Amino acid sequence: MEKRSFFERLTGTPASSAERHITPTGSQQTSAPDMPLADEEGQLTVDMWQTPSEIVIQTIVGGVKPDDVDVSISHEMVTIRGKRSNTHTISSTDYFYQELFWGTFSRTILLPQEVDVDNADATMKHGLLTVRLPKLDKTRTQKLKVKNE
C-alpha cells in the first residue's frame, strides 16, 4: 500500500497520476501538475495592490541578478521577464525532488488604471522585486498659456 501525503490525508483525495512519479529507487515523488516543460516559459506569481498614489507589484525572482531582469512598462501594462539558470548538471534519475523552476520566465499584468511610466521605479532586495507605478491623476487639469507669435 502506498503512503498517502499529508494533503491526501487531509482532504481524503488521492493524487492524480500526473502529480505522482515513482523514482528508480521505488520512492514516491510528487511535482506540480502545471510545471512547464523545459522549452516553455515559466509564469511568475505576483502580489499587486494600490495606495492612493501608486500601484505596487511584487514578485520573487530569487537566483536572478538585477541586470538579468527586464521590466517593460506602458501606460496600462507591465511585463517582467528574466531567466534563472541552473548551475548544476544533475541526472533526472538522481533527483528526489525537482520543484524549482529553471529557465526563462515572464509575466504580463494589465493595470487597473493608467500609470506614469516616466516616474516608475523597480528595486530588488533579497530576491524580492518591487515595481512602483505612480498613478496618473485623470482629474488633474493643467492650463496652458497661449503665446502670441
C-alpha positions as CSV (number, residue, x, y, z in Angstrom):
1,M,0.0,0.0,0.0
2,E,1.3,3.5,-0.9
3,K,1.8,6.0,1.8
4,R,-0.6,9.0,1.3
5,S,0.7,12.6,1.5
6,F,-0.4,15.0,4.2
7,F,-2.7,16.8,1.7
8,E,-4.2,13.5,0.6
9,R,-4.9,12.5,4.2
10,L,-6.3,16.0,5.0
11,T,-8.6,16.2,2.0
12,G,-9.3,12.5,1.6
13,T,-8.5,12.6,-2.1
14,P,-5.7,10.7,-3.9
15,A,-3.1,12.5,-6.0
16,S,-3.7,12.3,-9.7
17,S,-1.3,10.2,-11.8
18,A,0.0,13.5,-13.3
19,E,1.2,14.6,-9.9
20,R,2.8,11.3,-8.8
21,H,6.0,9.9,-10.1
22,I,8.0,6.8,-8.9
23,T,11.8,7.2,-8.8
24,P,14.1,4.4,-9.8
25,T,14.7,3.6,-6.1
26,G,11.0,3.0,-5.7
27,S,10.3,6.1,-3.6
28,Q,7.5,8.4,-4.5
29,Q,8.0,11.8,-5.9
30,T,5.3,14.5,-6.4
31,S,5.5,17.6,-8.5
32,A,3.2,20.3,-9.5
33,P,1.0,19.2,-12.4
34,D,1.3,22.5,-14.2
35,M,5.1,22.6,-14.2
36,P,6.3,24.0,-17.5
37,L,8.3,21.8,-19.8
38,A,12.0,22.6,-20.5
39,D,11.3,24.7,-23.6
40,E,8.3,26.6,-22.1
41,E,8.4,29.9,-20.3
42,G,7.5,29.9,-16.6
43,Q,5.0,32.4,-15.3
44,L,5.8,34.5,-12.2
45,T,3.4,34.8,-9.3
46,V,2.8,38.3,-8.2
47,D,1.2,40.4,-5.5
48,M,-0.3,43.7,-6.7
49,W,-2.0,46.4,-4.6
50,Q,-2.7,50.1,-4.7
51,T,-2.1,53.0,-2.4
52,P,-3.8,56.4,-3.0
53,S,-0.9,57.5,-5.2
54,E,0.6,54.3,-6.7
55,I,0.2,50.7,-7.9
56,V,2.8,48.3,-6.4
57,I,3.7,44.9,-7.9
58,Q,6.0,42.4,-6.0
59,T,7.3,39.1,-7.2
60,I,10.0,36.7,-6.1
61,V,13.0,36.4,-8.6
62,G,15.5,34.7,-6.3
63,G,18.6,33.5,-8.0
64,V,18.5,36.1,-10.7
65,K,20.8,39.2,-10.9
66,P,19.1,42.6,-11.2
67,D,20.7,43.1,-14.6
68,D,19.0,39.9,-15.9
69,V,15.5,41.1,-15.1
70,D,13.7,43.1,-17.7
71,V,10.7,45.3,-16.7
72,S,8.8,46.9,-19.5
73,I,6.0,49.4,-18.7
74,S,3.4,51.1,-20.8
75,H,0.5,53.3,-19.5
76,E,-1.7,50.2,-18.9
77,M,0.5,47.1,-18.8
78,V,3.7,45.8,-17.1
79,T,5.8,42.9,-18.4
80,I,8.5,41.3,-16.2
81,R,10.9,38.9,-18.0
82,G,14.1,37.1,-17.0
83,K,16.0,33.8,-16.9
84,R,17.0,31.6,-13.9
85,S,20.0,29.4,-14.8
86,N,20.7,26.2,-13.1
87,T,24.5,25.9,-12.4
88,H,24.3,22.2,-11.6
89,T,24.1,19.4,-14.2
90,I,22.3,16.5,-12.4
91,S,20.8,13.5,-14.0
92,S,17.0,13.4,-13.6
93,T,17.3,9.9,-12.0
94,D,19.4,11.4,-9.2
95,Y,16.7,13.8,-8.0
96,F,14.5,13.1,-5.1
97,Y,12.5,16.3,-5.7
98,Q,12.7,18.7,-8.6
99,E,10.3,21.5,-7.9
100,L,12.3,24.7,-8.6
101,F,11.8,26.3,-12.0
102,W,14.9,26.9,-14.1
103,G,14.7,28.7,-17.4
104,T,13.0,31.8,-18.8
105,F,10.1,33.3,-17.1
106,S,7.7,36.2,-17.6
107,R,4.5,37.8,-16.5
108,T,2.4,40.4,-18.2
109,I,0.0,42.3,-16.0
110,L,-2.8,44.5,-17.2
111,L,-3.1,47.5,-14.9
112,P,-6.4,48.7,-13.4
113,Q,-5.6,52.3,-14.4
114,E,-3.1,54.3,-16.3
115,V,0.3,55.0,-14.7
116,D,3.1,57.5,-15.1
117,V,5.7,55.5,-17.0
118,D,8.4,58.1,-16.6
119,N,8.4,58.1,-12.8
120,A,8.0,54.3,-12.3
121,D,10.7,52.6,-10.2
122,A,11.9,49.0,-9.8
123,T,14.0,47.7,-7.0
124,M,15.2,44.3,-5.9
125,K,16.2,43.2,-2.3
126,H,16.9,39.7,-1.2
127,G,15.3,38.3,-4.4
128,L,12.1,40.3,-4.0
129,L,11.4,42.6,-7.0
130,T,9.2,45.6,-6.2
131,V,7.8,47.7,-9.0
132,R,6.2,51.1,-8.0
133,L,4.0,52.7,-10.6
134,P,2.7,56.2,-9.8
135,K,-0.9,56.6,-10.8
136,L,-1.9,59.3,-13.4
137,D,-4.4,61.7,-11.9
138,K,-7.1,62.0,-14.6
139,T,-9.0,64.6,-12.6
140,R,-6.0,67.0,-12.7
141,T,-6.2,69.7,-15.3
142,Q,-3.5,72.0,-16.4
143,K,-4.0,75.4,-18.0
144,L,-1.8,76.3,-20.9
145,K,-0.8,79.9,-21.5
146,V,-1.4,80.9,-25.1
147,K,1.6,82.6,-26.6
148,N,1.5,85.3,-29.1
149,E,3.6,84.7,-32.2
